[in-house]
């Protein structure tokens, strides 16, 4: 079949590969773009390998409740925010979330070995194709899956933050707690609690906090003449404040800050005539903890010329 110059140009834009190679690939693949990309990868992975070395600190954190009721929150990284907004990239992330919900892979490596929907190929193979087609490194970073209870997803700022809340509900229909779940998820997105409940704070963290607060209290000139037991009481009061800042259930409910999240949940459960408990939550902030590269564009352009 005849390959048009327009098709060759399109494949070149998708892959960054030279015109002649693009034409040959399309000829070999009878004009099928996916097969042409595959052929180019088989002949030389230069473009993909080069991109795979780049730091991917942008991307999307995405959360869903699948048709089977399973909740998934996943983070997939790209190099630029521009690609993170790309429909092809976002569709890819949604597909991965669905695979996690349906297949229950143990970890990211197991996910990469799963079959990609609508193909007979693995997630790892399809990811490599996307790297070449989109023109950036793509990394599947992490995911969390909740199979039990009622799962409520929330995506903030187009995927900058993804939150999944797992509720245990008794005597109430699942759809009636969705609004509460959404409110809790928004609270988690905004306040970033480190723990679910004060009972989850480990002793070592608590001891360290007490130590810091004790030193602060003793160094404050206002407390110079206060006896040790009074300072101890002050420190314990501040520990209560620590719980209110760092533990979801003890935090002031953002929508109505006169009550704690815990009290608000109890109130909603009472109104609906059943029981509601937050069993777990996960909050992914896209790119957190990833070292972002300081791009030296002049050096990069120079390296392309030579």
ZAKOL-815291 format. One record per residue (C-alpha): residue number from 1; residue in three letters; x, y, z. Coordinates in nm, 4 decimals, always signed. Layout:
BEGIN
<miza nr="NUM" rest="ALA" px="X" py="Y" pz="Z"/>
...
***
This chain:
BEGIN
<miza nr="1" rest="UNK" px="+0.0000" py="+0.0000" pz="+0.0000"/>
<miza nr="2" rest="UNK" px="+0.1077" py="+0.3590" pz="-0.0638"/>
<miza nr="3" rest="UNK" px="+0.2298" py="+0.5467" pz="+0.2423"/>
<miza nr="4" rest="UNK" px="+0.1511" py="+0.9197" pz="+0.2378"/>
<miza nr="5" rest="UNK" px="+0.4010" py="+1.1874" pz="+0.3359"/>
<miza nr="6" rest="UNK" px="+0.1443" py="+1.3050" pz="+0.5946"/>
<miza nr="7" rest="UNK" px="+0.1493" py="+0.9630" pz="+0.7673"/>
<miza nr="8" rest="UNK" px="+0.5283" py="+0.9590" pz="+0.7673"/>
<miza nr="9" rest="UNK" px="+0.5314" py="+1.3070" pz="+0.9242"/>
<miza nr="10" rest="UNK" px="+0.2764" py="+1.1990" pz="+1.1877"/>
<miza nr="11" rest="UNK" px="+0.4845" py="+0.8940" pz="+1.2860"/>
<miza nr="12" rest="UNK" px="+0.7946" py="+1.1110" pz="+1.2995"/>
<miza nr="13" rest="UNK" px="+0.6212" py="+1.3518" pz="+1.5390"/>
<miza nr="14" rest="UNK" px="+0.5046" py="+1.0610" pz="+1.7530"/>
<miza nr="15" rest="UNK" px="+0.8426" py="+0.8912" pz="+1.7773"/>
<miza nr="16" rest="UNK" px="+1.1166" py="+1.1438" pz="+1.6993"/>
<miza nr="17" rest="UNK" px="+1.2617" py="+0.8913" pz="+1.4520"/>
<miza nr="18" rest="UNK" px="+1.3978" py="+1.0006" pz="+1.1097"/>
<miza nr="19" rest="UNK" px="+1.1747" py="+1.0272" pz="+0.8003"/>
<miza nr="20" rest="UNK" px="+1.3251" py="+0.7337" pz="+0.6085"/>
<miza nr="21" rest="UNK" px="+1.2939" py="+0.4968" pz="+0.9045"/>
<miza nr="22" rest="UNK" px="+0.9359" py="+0.6107" pz="+0.9641"/>
<miza nr="23" rest="UNK" px="+0.8465" py="+0.5455" pz="+0.6002"/>
<miza nr="24" rest="UNK" px="+1.0059" py="+0.1997" pz="+0.6146"/>
<miza nr="25" rest="UNK" px="+0.8262" py="+0.1185" pz="+0.9403"/>
<miza nr="26" rest="UNK" px="+0.4864" py="+0.2171" pz="+0.7981"/>
<miza nr="27" rest="UNK" px="+0.5536" py="+0.0154" pz="+0.4819"/>
<miza nr="28" rest="UNK" px="+0.6459" py="-0.2918" pz="+0.6922"/>
<miza nr="29" rest="UNK" px="+0.3353" py="-0.2411" pz="+0.9080"/>
<miza nr="30" rest="UNK" px="+0.0959" py="-0.1794" pz="+0.6153"/>
<miza nr="31" rest="UNK" px="+0.0171" py="+0.1670" pz="+0.7509"/>
<miza nr="32" rest="UNK" px="-0.0711" py="+0.0478" pz="+1.1047"/>
<miza nr="33" rest="UNK" px="+0.0750" py="+0.3079" pz="+1.3434"/>
<miza nr="34" rest="UNK" px="+0.0917" py="+0.0803" pz="+1.6496"/>
<miza nr="35" rest="UNK" px="+0.2712" py="-0.1908" pz="+1.4527"/>
<miza nr="36" rest="UNK" px="+0.5021" py="+0.0703" pz="+1.2991"/>
<miza nr="37" rest="UNK" px="+0.5992" py="+0.1940" pz="+1.6483"/>
<miza nr="38" rest="UNK" px="+0.6584" py="-0.1659" pz="+1.7551"/>
<miza nr="39" rest="UNK" px="+0.8767" py="-0.2237" pz="+1.4452"/>
<miza nr="40" rest="UNK" px="+1.0820" py="+0.0898" pz="+1.5224"/>
<miza nr="41" rest="UNK" px="+1.1314" py="-0.0277" pz="+1.8803"/>
<miza nr="42" rest="UNK" px="+1.2456" py="-0.3700" pz="+1.7639"/>
<miza nr="43" rest="UNK" px="+1.4936" py="-0.2145" pz="+1.5219"/>
<miza nr="44" rest="UNK" px="+1.6446" py="+0.0235" pz="+1.7753"/>
<miza nr="45" rest="UNK" px="+1.5265" py="+0.1264" pz="+2.1173"/>
<miza nr="46" rest="UNK" px="+1.7454" py="+0.4368" pz="+2.1212"/>
<miza nr="47" rest="UNK" px="+1.4592" py="+0.6823" pz="+2.1594"/>
<miza nr="48" rest="UNK" px="+1.2884" py="+0.4867" pz="+2.4329"/>
<miza nr="49" rest="UNK" px="+1.6059" py="+0.4034" pz="+2.6249"/>
<miza nr="50" rest="UNK" px="+1.7171" py="+0.7653" pz="+2.6170"/>
<miza nr="51" rest="UNK" px="+1.3798" py="+0.8822" pz="+2.7459"/>
<miza nr="52" rest="UNK" px="+1.3666" py="+0.6122" pz="+3.0118"/>
<miza nr="53" rest="UNK" px="+1.6679" py="+0.7717" pz="+3.1810"/>
<miza nr="54" rest="UNK" px="+1.4915" py="+1.1047" pz="+3.2300"/>
<miza nr="55" rest="UNK" px="+1.3468" py="+1.1952" pz="+3.5675"/>
<miza nr="56" rest="UNK" px="+0.9687" py="+1.1582" pz="+3.5729"/>
<miza nr="57" rest="UNK" px="+0.8370" py="+1.3757" pz="+3.8571"/>
<miza nr="58" rest="UNK" px="+0.5149" py="+1.5067" pz="+3.7025"/>
<miza nr="59" rest="UNK" px="+0.2166" py="+1.2939" pz="+3.6060"/>
<miza nr="60" rest="UNK" px="-0.1143" py="+1.1959" pz="+3.7593"/>
<miza nr="61" rest="UNK" px="-0.2470" py="+1.0506" pz="+4.0833"/>
<miza nr="62" rest="UNK" px="-0.5772" py="+0.8894" pz="+3.9940"/>
<miza nr="63" rest="UNK" px="-0.8422" py="+0.7201" pz="+4.2089"/>
<miza nr="64" rest="UNK" px="-1.1427" py="+0.5059" pz="+4.1141"/>
<miza nr="65" rest="UNK" px="-1.4016" py="+0.2718" pz="+4.2507"/>
<miza nr="66" rest="UNK" px="-1.4294" py="-0.0025" pz="+3.9894"/>
<miza nr="67" rest="UNK" px="-1.7527" py="-0.1787" pz="+3.8853"/>
<miza nr="68" rest="UNK" px="-1.6690" py="-0.4580" pz="+4.1312"/>
<miza nr="69" rest="UNK" px="-1.6601" py="-0.2086" pz="+4.4213"/>
<miza nr="70" rest="UNK" px="-1.2821" py="-0.2309" pz="+4.4593"/>
<miza nr="71" rest="UNK" px="-1.1096" py="+0.1031" pz="+4.5225"/>
<miza nr="72" rest="UNK" px="-0.7753" py="+0.1908" pz="+4.3639"/>
<miza nr="73" rest="UNK" px="-0.5469" py="+0.4930" pz="+4.3873"/>
<miza nr="74" rest="UNK" px="-0.2467" py="+0.4950" pz="+4.1543"/>
<miza nr="75" rest="UNK" px="+0.0381" py="+0.7319" pz="+4.0637"/>
<miza nr="76" rest="UNK" px="+0.1940" py="+0.7282" pz="+3.7179"/>
<miza nr="77" rest="UNK" px="+0.4708" py="+0.9772" pz="+3.6422"/>
<miza nr="78" rest="UNK" px="+0.5748" py="+1.1638" pz="+3.3295"/>
<miza nr="79" rest="UNK" px="+0.8514" py="+1.4205" pz="+3.2771"/>
<miza nr="80" rest="UNK" px="+0.6282" py="+1.7208" pz="+3.2131"/>
<miza nr="81" rest="UNK" px="+0.2922" py="+1.8517" pz="+3.3261"/>
<miza nr="82" rest="UNK" px="+0.2047" py="+1.8991" pz="+2.9582"/>
<miza nr="83" rest="UNK" px="+0.2095" py="+1.5217" pz="+2.9008"/>
<miza nr="84" rest="UNK" px="+0.0227" py="+1.4622" pz="+3.2294"/>
<miza nr="85" rest="UNK" px="-0.2708" py="+1.6537" pz="+3.0748"/>
<miza nr="86" rest="UNK" px="-0.2520" py="+1.4522" pz="+2.7507"/>
<miza nr="87" rest="UNK" px="-0.5647" py="+1.2392" pz="+2.6892"/>
<miza nr="88" rest="UNK" px="-0.3619" py="+0.9363" pz="+2.5751"/>
<miza nr="89" rest="UNK" px="-0.1580" py="+0.9456" pz="+2.8977"/>
<miza nr="90" rest="UNK" px="-0.4683" py="+0.9909" pz="+3.1144"/>
<miza nr="91" rest="UNK" px="-0.6456" py="+0.7045" pz="+2.9380"/>
<miza nr="92" rest="UNK" px="-0.3422" py="+0.4846" pz="+3.0021"/>
<miza nr="93" rest="UNK" px="-0.3501" py="+0.5683" pz="+3.3756"/>
<miza nr="94" rest="UNK" px="-0.7238" py="+0.4860" pz="+3.3946"/>
<miza nr="95" rest="UNK" px="-0.6624" py="+0.1509" pz="+3.2241"/>
<miza nr="96" rest="UNK" px="-0.3898" py="+0.0699" pz="+3.4775"/>
<miza nr="97" rest="UNK" px="-0.6237" py="+0.1514" pz="+3.7683"/>
<miza nr="98" rest="UNK" px="-0.8844" py="-0.0854" pz="+3.6209"/>
<miza nr="99" rest="UNK" px="-0.6253" py="-0.3635" pz="+3.5837"/>
<miza nr="100" rest="UNK" px="-0.5258" py="-0.3207" pz="+3.9508"/>
<miza nr="101" rest="UNK" px="-0.8929" py="-0.3399" pz="+4.0537"/>
<miza nr="102" rest="UNK" px="-0.9627" py="-0.6523" pz="+3.8486"/>
<miza nr="103" rest="UNK" px="-0.6351" py="-0.8450" pz="+3.8660"/>
<miza nr="104" rest="UNK" px="-0.5098" py="-0.7594" pz="+4.2179"/>
<miza nr="105" rest="UNK" px="-0.1350" py="-0.7530" pz="+4.1318"/>
<miza nr="106" rest="UNK" px="+0.0923" py="-0.7788" pz="+4.4379"/>
<miza nr="107" rest="UNK" px="+0.3110" py="-0.4811" pz="+4.3415"/>
<miza nr="108" rest="UNK" px="+0.4197" py="-0.2588" pz="+4.0510"/>
<miza nr="109" rest="UNK" px="+0.6349" py="-0.5354" pz="+3.8989"/>
<miza nr="110" rest="UNK" px="+0.3379" py="-0.7746" pz="+3.9042"/>
<miza nr="111" rest="UNK" px="+0.1218" py="-0.5033" pz="+3.7454"/>
<miza nr="112" rest="UNK" px="+0.3785" py="-0.4651" pz="+3.4646"/>
<miza nr="113" rest="UNK" px="+0.3426" py="-0.8383" pz="+3.3908"/>
<miza nr="114" rest="UNK" px="-0.0404" py="-0.8188" pz="+3.3623"/>
<miza nr="115" rest="UNK" px="-0.2055" py="-0.8258" pz="+3.0203"/>
<miza nr="116" rest="UNK" px="-0.3112" py="-0.4813" pz="+2.8965"/>
<miza nr="117" rest="UNK" px="-0.6879" py="-0.4597" pz="+2.8172"/>
<miza nr="118" rest="UNK" px="-0.7800" py="-0.5256" pz="+2.4557"/>
<miza nr="119" rest="UNK" px="-0.4330" py="-0.6622" pz="+2.3692"/>
<miza nr="120" rest="UNK" px="-0.2318" py="-0.9791" pz="+2.4151"/>
<miza nr="121" rest="UNK" px="+0.0632" py="-0.7755" pz="+2.5405"/>
<miza nr="122" rest="UNK" px="+0.1907" py="-0.6904" pz="+2.8868"/>
<miza nr="123" rest="UNK" px="+0.1575" py="-0.3568" pz="+3.0665"/>
<miza nr="124" rest="UNK" px="+0.5401" py="-0.3248" pz="+3.0461"/>
<miza nr="125" rest="UNK" px="+0.5298" py="-0.3579" pz="+2.6636"/>
<miza nr="126" rest="UNK" px="+0.2472" py="-0.1077" pz="+2.6265"/>
<miza nr="127" rest="UNK" px="+0.4259" py="+0.1352" pz="+2.8627"/>
<miza nr="128" rest="UNK" px="+0.7363" py="+0.1178" pz="+2.6430"/>
<miza nr="129" rest="UNK" px="+0.5205" py="+0.1987" pz="+2.3381"/>
<miza nr="130" rest="UNK" px="+0.3665" py="+0.4966" pz="+2.5167"/>
<miza nr="131" rest="UNK" px="+0.7161" py="+0.6257" pz="+2.6031"/>
<miza nr="132" rest="UNK" px="+0.8018" py="+0.6237" pz="+2.2349"/>
<miza nr="133" rest="UNK" px="+0.4670" py="+0.7603" pz="+2.1143"/>
<miza nr="134" rest="UNK" px="+0.4304" py="+1.0342" pz="+2.3769"/>
<miza nr="135" rest="UNK" px="+0.8019" py="+1.1174" pz="+2.3703"/>
<miza nr="136" rest="UNK" px="+0.8700" py="+1.1157" pz="+2.7456"/>
<miza nr="137" rest="UNK" px="+0.9737" py="+0.8765" pz="+3.0167"/>
<miza nr="138" rest="UNK" px="+0.6721" py="+0.7221" pz="+3.1916"/>
<miza nr="139" rest="UNK" px="+0.6986" py="+0.5421" pz="+3.5244"/>
<miza nr="140" rest="UNK" px="+0.4285" py="+0.3477" pz="+3.7047"/>
<miza nr="141" rest="UNK" px="+0.5224" py="+0.4466" pz="+4.0592"/>
<miza nr="142" rest="UNK" px="+0.2790" py="+0.3022" pz="+4.3145"/>
<miza nr="143" rest="UNK" px="-0.0769" py="+0.1982" pz="+4.3857"/>
<miza nr="144" rest="UNK" px="-0.3023" py="+0.0965" pz="+4.6748"/>
<miza nr="145" rest="UNK" px="-0.6089" py="-0.1262" pz="+4.6457"/>
<miza nr="146" rest="UNK" px="-0.8971" py="-0.1671" pz="+4.8937"/>
<miza nr="147" rest="UNK" px="-1.1258" py="-0.4639" pz="+4.8207"/>
<miza nr="148" rest="UNK" px="-1.3582" py="-0.4503" pz="+5.1227"/>
<miza nr="149" rest="UNK" px="-1.6191" py="-0.1999" pz="+5.2411"/>
<miza nr="150" rest="UNK" px="-1.7270" py="+0.1192" pz="+5.0639"/>
<miza nr="151" rest="UNK" px="-1.4529" py="+0.2947" pz="+4.8671"/>
<miza nr="152" rest="UNK" px="-1.4778" py="+0.6634" pz="+4.7826"/>
<miza nr="153" rest="UNK" px="-1.2235" py="+0.8160" pz="+4.5386"/>
<miza nr="154" rest="UNK" px="-1.1349" py="+1.1840" pz="+4.5035"/>
<miza nr="155" rest="UNK" px="-0.9044" py="+1.3515" pz="+4.2516"/>
<miza nr="156" rest="UNK" px="-0.7827" py="+1.7022" pz="+4.3326"/>
<miza nr="157" rest="UNK" px="-0.6525" py="+1.9594" pz="+4.0815"/>
<miza nr="158" rest="UNK" px="-0.6704" py="+1.7266" pz="+3.7828"/>
<miza nr="159" rest="UNK" px="-0.4519" py="+1.4595" pz="+3.9383"/>
<miza nr="160" rest="UNK" px="-0.2055" py="+1.6591" pz="+4.1493"/>
<miza nr="161" rest="UNK" px="-0.3475" py="+1.4673" pz="+4.4472"/>
<miza nr="162" rest="UNK" px="-0.5388" py="+1.1378" pz="+4.4464"/>
<miza nr="163" rest="UNK" px="-0.7219" py="+1.0182" pz="+4.7589"/>
<miza nr="164" rest="UNK" px="-0.9024" py="+0.6947" pz="+4.8371"/>
<miza nr="165" rest="UNK" px="-1.1138" py="+0.6549" pz="+5.1519"/>
<miza nr="166" rest="UNK" px="-1.2186" py="+0.3110" pz="+5.2750"/>
<miza nr="167" rest="UNK" px="-1.5325" py="+0.3026" pz="+5.4917"/>
<miza nr="168" rest="UNK" px="-1.6895" py="+0.0221" pz="+5.6918"/>
<miza nr="169" rest="UNK" px="-2.0657" py="+0.0701" pz="+5.6860"/>
<miza nr="170" rest="UNK" px="-2.3395" py="-0.1147" pz="+5.8736"/>
<miza nr="171" rest="UNK" px="-2.7148" py="-0.0699" pz="+5.8271"/>
<miza nr="172" rest="UNK" px="-2.6805" py="+0.2057" pz="+5.5647"/>
<miza nr="173" rest="UNK" px="-2.6907" py="+0.1800" pz="+5.1841"/>
<miza nr="174" rest="UNK" px="-2.3499" py="+0.2483" pz="+5.0255"/>
<miza nr="175" rest="UNK" px="-2.4694" py="+0.5340" pz="+4.8020"/>
<miza nr="176" rest="UNK" px="-2.5892" py="+0.7278" pz="+5.1087"/>
<miza nr="177" rest="UNK" px="-2.2362" py="+0.7557" pz="+5.2492"/>
<miza nr="178" rest="UNK" px="-2.0728" py="+0.8764" pz="+4.9245"/>
<miza nr="179" rest="UNK" px="-2.1099" py="+1.2439" pz="+5.0148"/>
<miza nr="180" rest="UNK" px="-1.9520" py="+1.1849" pz="+5.3565"/>
<miza nr="181" rest="UNK" px="-1.6707" py="+0.9864" pz="+5.1917"/>
<miza nr="182" rest="UNK" px="-1.6098" py="+1.2710" pz="+4.9466"/>
<miza nr="183" rest="UNK" px="-1.5969" py="+1.5266" pz="+5.2325"/>
<miza nr="184" rest="UNK" px="-1.3458" py="+1.3112" pz="+5.4221"/>
<miza nr="185" rest="UNK" px="-1.1384" py="+1.2635" pz="+5.1054"/>
<miza nr="186" rest="UNK" px="-1.1318" py="+1.6412" pz="+5.0475"/>
<miza nr="187" rest="UNK" px="-1.0253" py="+1.6877" pz="+5.4099"/>
<miza nr="188" rest="UNK" px="-0.7375" py="+1.4418" pz="+5.3527"/>
<miza nr="189" rest="UNK" px="-0.6360" py="+1.6194" pz="+5.0299"/>
<miza nr="190" rest="UNK" px="-0.6303" py="+1.9585" pz="+5.2049"/>
<miza nr="191" rest="UNK" px="-0.4916" py="+1.8700" pz="+5.5494"/>
<miza nr="192" rest="UNK" px="-0.2621" py="+1.5762" pz="+5.4636"/>
<miza nr="193" rest="UNK" px="-0.2989" py="+1.3830" pz="+5.7929"/>
<miza nr="194" rest="UNK" px="-0.0127" py="+1.1477" pz="+5.8743"/>
<miza nr="195" rest="UNK" px="-0.2337" py="+0.9055" pz="+6.0697"/>
<miza nr="196" rest="UNK" px="-0.5931" py="+0.7853" pz="+6.0731"/>
<miza nr="197" rest="UNK" px="-0.6385" py="+0.7939" pz="+6.4513"/>
<miza nr="198" rest="UNK" px="-0.4316" py="+0.9008" pz="+6.7535"/>
<miza nr="199" rest="UNK" px="-0.3999" py="+0.5337" pz="+6.8505"/>
<miza nr="200" rest="UNK" px="-0.1991" py="+0.4809" pz="+6.5287"/>
<miza nr="201" rest="UNK" px="+0.0823" py="+0.7163" pz="+6.6361"/>
<miza nr="202" rest="UNK" px="+0.3725" py="+0.4916" pz="+6.7323"/>
<miza nr="203" rest="UNK" px="+0.5466" py="+0.5306" pz="+7.0679"/>
<miza nr="204" rest="UNK" px="+0.8806" py="+0.6355" pz="+6.9152"/>
<miza nr="205" rest="UNK" px="+0.7151" py="+0.9273" pz="+6.7295"/>
<miza nr="206" rest="UNK" px="+0.5283" py="+1.0278" pz="+7.0440"/>
<miza nr="207" rest="UNK" px="+0.8439" py="+1.0151" pz="+7.2596"/>
<miza nr="208" rest="UNK" px="+1.0338" py="+1.2265" pz="+7.0072"/>
<miza nr="209" rest="UNK" px="+0.7506" py="+1.4811" pz="+6.9969"/>
<miza nr="210" rest="UNK" px="+0.7382" py="+1.5000" pz="+7.3788"/>
<miza nr="211" rest="UNK" px="+1.1152" py="+1.5472" pz="+7.3899"/>
<miza nr="212" rest="UNK" px="+1.0998" py="+1.8374" pz="+7.1417"/>
<miza nr="213" rest="UNK" px="+0.8048" py="+1.9996" pz="+7.3199"/>
<miza nr="214" rest="UNK" px="+0.9746" py="+1.9642" pz="+7.6597"/>
<miza nr="215" rest="UNK" px="+1.2895" py="+2.1374" pz="+7.5344"/>
<miza nr="216" rest="UNK" px="+1.0777" py="+2.4146" pz="+7.3748"/>
<miza nr="217" rest="UNK" px="+0.8829" py="+2.4655" pz="+7.6983"/>
<miza nr="218" rest="UNK" px="+1.1974" py="+2.4766" pz="+7.9162"/>
<miza nr="219" rest="UNK" px="+1.3701" py="+2.7231" pz="+7.6861"/>
<miza nr="220" rest="UNK" px="+1.0731" py="+2.9598" pz="+7.6845"/>
<miza nr="221" rest="UNK" px="+1.1588" py="+3.2469" pz="+7.9308"/>
<miza nr="222" rest="UNK" px="+0.7914" py="+3.2658" pz="+8.0352"/>
<miza nr="223" rest="UNK" px="+0.8249" py="+2.9194" pz="+8.1905"/>
<miza nr="224" rest="UNK" px="+1.1510" py="+2.9910" pz="+8.3794"/>
<miza nr="225" rest="UNK" px="+0.9953" py="+2.9723" pz="+8.7271"/>
<miza nr="226" rest="UNK" px="+0.7322" py="+2.7070" pz="+8.6574"/>
<miza nr="227" rest="UNK" px="+0.7675" py="+2.3722" pz="+8.8391"/>
<miza nr="228" rest="UNK" px="+0.8428" py="+2.0524" pz="+8.6437"/>
<miza nr="229" rest="UNK" px="+0.4910" py="+1.9052" pz="+8.6856"/>
<miza nr="230" rest="UNK" px="+0.3283" py="+2.2178" pz="+8.5353"/>
<miza nr="231" rest="UNK" px="+0.5637" py="+2.2012" pz="+8.2366"/>
<miza nr="232" rest="UNK" px="+0.4746" py="+1.8310" pz="+8.1993"/>
<miza nr="233" rest="UNK" px="+0.1028" py="+1.9236" pz="+8.1866"/>
<miza nr="234" rest="UNK" px="+0.1730" py="+2.1897" pz="+7.9237"/>
<miza nr="235" rest="UNK" px="+0.3588" py="+1.9348" pz="+7.7121"/>
<miza nr="236" rest="UNK" px="+0.0682" py="+1.6869" pz="+7.7375"/>
<miza nr="237" rest="UNK" px="-0.1684" py="+1.9641" pz="+7.6242"/>
<miza nr="238" rest="UNK" px="+0.0517" py="+2.0245" pz="+7.3229"/>
<miza nr="239" rest="UNK" px="+0.0525" py="+1.6512" pz="+7.2441"/>
<miza nr="240" rest="UNK" px="-0.3263" py="+1.6842" pz="+7.2160"/>
<miza nr="241" rest="UNK" px="-0.2640" py="+1.9629" pz="+6.9645"/>
<miza nr="242" rest="UNK" px="-0.0245" py="+1.7293" pz="+6.7759"/>
<miza nr="243" rest="UNK" px="-0.3074" py="+1.4740" pz="+6.7429"/>
<miza nr="244" rest="UNK" px="-0.5448" py="+1.7435" pz="+6.6171"/>
<miza nr="245" rest="UNK" px="-0.2980" py="+1.8450" pz="+6.3482"/>
<miza nr="246" rest="UNK" px="-0.1744" py="+1.5024" pz="+6.2373"/>
<miza nr="247" rest="UNK" px="-0.4549" py="+1.2482" pz="+6.2934"/>
<miza nr="248" rest="UNK" px="-0.7531" py="+1.2528" pz="+6.0553"/>
<miza nr="249" rest="UNK" px="-1.0224" py="+1.1595" pz="+6.3091"/>
<miza nr="250" rest="UNK" px="-0.8997" py="+1.4181" pz="+6.5618"/>
<miza nr="251" rest="UNK" px="-0.8673" py="+1.6996" pz="+6.3066"/>
<miza nr="252" rest="UNK" px="-1.1262" py="+1.9777" pz="+6.2999"/>
<miza nr="253" rest="UNK" px="-1.3709" py="+1.8970" pz="+6.0193"/>
<miza nr="254" rest="UNK" px="-1.2862" py="+2.1478" pz="+5.7452"/>
<miza nr="255" rest="UNK" px="-1.6473" py="+2.2114" pz="+5.6419"/>
<miza nr="256" rest="UNK" px="-1.7600" py="+2.2726" pz="+6.0007"/>
<miza nr="257" rest="UNK" px="-1.4521" py="+2.3380" pz="+6.2128"/>
<miza nr="258" rest="UNK" px="-1.6344" py="+2.3392" pz="+6.5449"/>
<miza nr="259" rest="UNK" px="-1.6440" py="+1.9568" pz="+6.5422"/>
<miza nr="260" rest="UNK" px="-1.3793" py="+1.6917" pz="+6.4807"/>
<miza nr="261" rest="UNK" px="-1.3951" py="+1.4562" pz="+6.1810"/>
<miza nr="262" rest="UNK" px="-1.4693" py="+1.1732" pz="+6.4261"/>
<miza nr="263" rest="UNK" px="-1.7715" py="+1.3574" pz="+6.5731"/>
<miza nr="264" rest="UNK" px="-1.8990" py="+1.4537" pz="+6.2272"/>
<miza nr="265" rest="UNK" px="-1.8875" py="+1.0883" pz="+6.1118"/>
<miza nr="266" rest="UNK" px="-2.0764" py="+0.9806" pz="+6.4269"/>
<miza nr="267" rest="UNK" px="-2.3393" py="+1.2484" pz="+6.3628"/>
<miza nr="268" rest="UNK" px="-2.3925" py="+1.1414" pz="+5.9993"/>
<miza nr="269" rest="UNK" px="-2.4136" py="+0.7725" pz="+6.1037"/>
<miza nr="270" rest="UNK" px="-2.6781" py="+0.8623" pz="+6.3642"/>
<miza nr="271" rest="UNK" px="-2.8821" py="+1.0581" pz="+6.1077"/>
<miza nr="272" rest="UNK" px="-2.8686" py="+0.7664" pz="+5.8629"/>
<miza nr="273" rest="UNK" px="-2.9488" py="+0.5124" pz="+6.1341"/>
<miza nr="274" rest="UNK" px="-2.6407" py="+0.2915" pz="+6.1138"/>
<miza nr="275" rest="UNK" px="-2.2687" py="+0.2704" pz="+6.1768"/>
<miza nr="276" rest="UNK" px="-1.9830" py="+0.4258" pz="+5.9766"/>
<miza nr="277" rest="UNK" px="-1.6114" py="+0.3897" pz="+6.0432"/>
<miza nr="278" rest="UNK" px="-1.3105" py="+0.5034" pz="+5.8413"/>
<miza nr="279" rest="UNK" px="-1.0966" py="+0.1893" pz="+5.8127"/>
<miza nr="280" rest="UNK" px="-0.8156" py="+0.3311" pz="+5.5993"/>
<miza nr="281" rest="UNK" px="-0.7166" py="+0.6043" pz="+5.3542"/>
<miza nr="282" rest="UNK" px="-0.4396" py="+0.6705" pz="+5.1058"/>
<miza nr="283" rest="UNK" px="-0.3285" py="+1.0087" pz="+4.9739"/>
<miza nr="284" rest="UNK" px="-0.0867" py="+1.0302" pz="+4.6821"/>
<miza nr="285" rest="UNK" px="+0.0622" py="+1.3672" pz="+4.5925"/>
<miza nr="286" rest="UNK" px="+0.2071" py="+1.3437" pz="+4.2437"/>
<miza nr="287" rest="UNK" px="+0.5869" py="+1.3568" pz="+4.2405"/>
<miza nr="288" rest="UNK" px="+0.6304" py="+1.3837" pz="+4.6199"/>
<miza nr="289" rest="UNK" px="+0.9764" py="+1.2699" pz="+4.7212"/>
<miza nr="290" rest="UNK" px="+1.1062" py="+1.2463" pz="+4.3634"/>
<miza nr="291" rest="UNK" px="+1.4231" py="+1.4438" pz="+4.3017"/>
<miza nr="292" rest="UNK" px="+1.3411" py="+1.6850" pz="+4.0178"/>
<miza nr="293" rest="UNK" px="+1.6118" py="+1.7357" pz="+3.7603"/>
<miza nr="294" rest="UNK" px="+1.7590" py="+2.0804" pz="+3.7071"/>
<miza nr="295" rest="UNK" px="+1.7510" py="+2.0767" pz="+3.3291"/>
<miza nr="296" rest="UNK" px="+2.0502" py="+2.2349" pz="+3.1599"/>
<miza nr="297" rest="UNK" px="+1.8813" py="+2.3076" pz="+2.8279"/>
<miza nr="298" rest="UNK" px="+2.1891" py="+2.4586" pz="+2.6635"/>
<miza nr="299" rest="UNK" px="+2.3895" py="+2.1417" pz="+2.7370"/>
<miza nr="300" rest="UNK" px="+2.1014" py="+1.9229" pz="+2.6164"/>
<miza nr="301" rest="UNK" px="+2.0715" py="+2.1122" pz="+2.2858"/>
<miza nr="302" rest="UNK" px="+2.4501" py="+2.1005" pz="+2.2420"/>
<miza nr="303" rest="UNK" px="+2.4520" py="+1.7217" pz="+2.2966"/>
<miza nr="304" rest="UNK" px="+2.1861" py="+1.6809" pz="+2.0258"/>
<miza nr="305" rest="UNK" px="+2.3879" py="+1.8820" pz="+1.7742"/>
<miza nr="306" rest="UNK" px="+2.7101" py="+1.6858" pz="+1.8244"/>
***
